[in-house]
Amino acid sequence: MILNEPYIKQPPNYNYTGIVIPANEYFVLGDNRNNSEDSHTGYLVSRSALIGKAWLCVWPPHFWGLARNYSKYTVVTVAAGN
């Protein structure tokens, strides 16, 4: 599935062929794709490290409101001890 990402100012200047992501691990990318140390450089984020989900967009102002990927029916898991 291709995700529409209107907040990305420049397309990535790297090629990524993909990997198999293990259960309970997540592939994450920074907004500044060409200068982010994110999953395209080799690391994944474990489910236990996730503490929430973005549901509100405030920048840029013309996107203010519920995040496009948010549903009021979305379940959010919060890691204990955080």
Protein Blocks (a to p, Z undefined) as FASTA:
>chain_A
ZZddfkbmbdcfbdcebjaddehiacdddfklmlcccfknopacdfklpgbdcfbdfbdf
klgccdfkbcfkbccdddehZZ
